[in-house]
Amino acid sequence: MHTISPRHGARNLLLNCAGAQKGEHLLIAYEPPEFGYFDPGAAECVASEAKALGLSVTLRDVGFSPDRPHLDDRLRGEMDAADIVIFLARLGDQLRFRDMPPDKRIIVSFALNPELFGSGFAKAHHAGLEDIKDRINMALATARHVRLTCPAGTEVSGRPEMDLDPSGDTTVTRFPLSIHTPVPAHSFSGRVALPGFLTGTGSRYYENYTVEFDGPVAALMREGRLTGFEGSEADVARANAHYDRVSHLFDIDRDAVHSWHAGIHPGCGFPWPMRGNYERWGGAAFGNPRILHFHTCGTYAPGEISWNVIDPTIEIDGVEVWRDGAFHLDRLPGGQDILDGYPGIAALFEAPDRRIGLGPPS
């Protein structure tokens, strides 16, 4: 990981993402470290840099509610009074597809600690990442055929029917921006090779949030519907039981496959063991180009159960824009212009962080 001072990542968040101006009021809604997700120092890092830039800062402990996230009256009032709201808390991620106060700059940070704020993940210029997202979105929106494969045997294809209206994406801004707009899955069919587990999406948290398999398991889908699993009898039963339980728990469409996206941020490294905290892994690692992520179980984004494809190859009209988990921005129309315009981002593409918590990077 390209280590620099955490203040540089915080400054990128405040200036290039939030558009902060001297004299504005910043509300930092933070989740305390005792919940095991955000590390000590993350909120303080952002607050310190904000004060140095001349902002007034309010820090608000919003705790963590696993399955009933909501904006209480006090928090809503504090958000209404702020110019900028930054969530260093899972609450912002849980509510990212829901109504938020209008006319506010609301940002959810996926930099979980000073280490990530002091890495290429947080330092990469936010405007450059927005340009990358726009280029990918346009390529997908105009594509006639997209094919998804991976070394483990994924084989999915379809024609994207993108919704690029702002209402088709989240109601908040992600920092760092690390994925393109999710691609609706209703026009895709095939076989998704799972990486040995099923885990949640960060929408809601529940007991037995992750189930692991003893052997290879693949999910089968047709036109955005889960049609079954391939694997040993025990593993298939375990997968089906998980879907039965979660869909009944929240009274949602069990077999819906809502959408998919891939990581676009070459500096998005996850240097900790995935199995130490699947919840944290799912909330921080998905922006790495080595991960392609499906939203399933529920007719809404992000659903409640994710499929994760490792080291995907994504062909857009026959062009391998991703190849075995490496994202080739220069293969997109206008991609080289972005690399030329943002040398820091170009350096990350030259030496990407391939760590995703699965052991030594490939």
C-alpha positions, 0 to 999 in steps of 0.5 A: 500500500502506498503510505502517505500522511492520513491528512492527504486522504482527509483533504481529498475527501473534504476538498475534492469530494465534499467541496468544502469551503472555509466557514462551512459547518461539517457534521461527522457522524461516526461509529465508535471503534468498540463495534470493531469496524472503524478503527480509532483515529478515523473521525479525528483525522477528518475533523482535524483537517477540517478545522485546519481548512476553516470549517466548524465541526460537530462530531456525533456518535451514531453507534451501530444498529445491525438490522434497524438503521434509521435517522433519529430526530436528533441526527436529522436535525443536526444534518439539517443544520450542517452544510456537509455530512460525512458518515464514518459509520455503517449507518450511512452505508445502510441508508445509502439507497434511502431518503436523505435530507435534500440539498446536502452534501452527504458522503459515506467514507469507506476509508475505515482508519488512518492507514487507509486515509494514508494510502493511495485508496484515499489519496486518489483524486476524487474527480478523476475517479468520477471520470472513470466511473462515467466512462465505464457507465457510458461503455456499459450503457451503449454495450450490446453484449457483456460477458463475465468470467473468472478462473473458477468457472463463472460464465454470465452474459447479457446486454446491460440496460443501465439506469443512469438517472441519479435515482438509479444510484445511491442517495449519497456520495461514496468516498473513495469512489470505487465502483461504477453504477450497478448494472441491472441483472434482469438481462443477465443469465449464467453461472456464478462461481462463488469464493467459498462463502455467501455473505451479507451486503451491508444493508442489514446485519443478522445472525449467521451473516456469512455461511462457508462451504466445504467445496466449490459452489456455483449459483445459477441465474436466469434473467435476474433470478436465482434458479439453483446451486451447483456443488456437493449435496451438503453445500447446496443444502446449506446455500438454500437454507441460508436463502430461505432463512434470510428471505423469511427474516425480512419478507423479501423476494428470495430469488431476486438477483438485482444488480452487479458491479465491479471494483474500479479503484486500483488503490483499494487494498484490504490488508487484513484477513477476510475471515477475521471480519466478513462484515468489514471485508464486505464494506471495504474490499469491494472496490478492488478490481479483483472483486465483482459483486452481485446484489441478491435476495431482495428486489432492491439494491443492495439486497441482503446476500452478495455473490463475490466473483474473484479475479473477474474478466469483463468483456464489453463488446469483446474488449477485455476491460477487466482481465483476471482482476486487472482493470485496464482503463486505457481500453475504454474510450477516453481512458488514457486521457484520464490517466494522462490528466491524473498522474497519481491515479495513473501510478496506482494503475501501474502498481495496483494494490492486489490485496483483498484479504484472501491470502498472498496477493496474486 
